[in-house]
Amino acid sequence: VQLQASGGGLVQTGGSLRLSCAASGRTLSSYTAGWFRQAPGKEREFVAGITWTDGRTDYADSVEDRFTISRNNAKNTVYLQMNSLKPEDTAVYYCAARQYYNGNIKLRNVYHYWGQGTQVTVSS
């Protein structure tokens, strides 16, 4: 499956953005999906994930109650709605996926497929 992330941009503190991760080549309904981010000089970190079976979601503590991950299998797309953005949310955001996976969705190395990343910049 190929993943294409989009929707990043420049936004002021407190603003909102919605990222999209569109899949091609395979139907996304059988894939657990996640969003990760990487700020300059830092490691890539987990942001949010959603399982393929029951749509269970999980979030990093730093984005809980501000970000929402969702999926539309009919559109073969996973979304990340980001509200109340802060300067520390500035990073390149990547979507990732793995087929038929129900384990720990916070782990970066369990994902087999990655999108190219989209830049999110939050100005203070």
Disulfide bonds with the S-S distance in Angstrom:
Cys21-Cys95 2.21
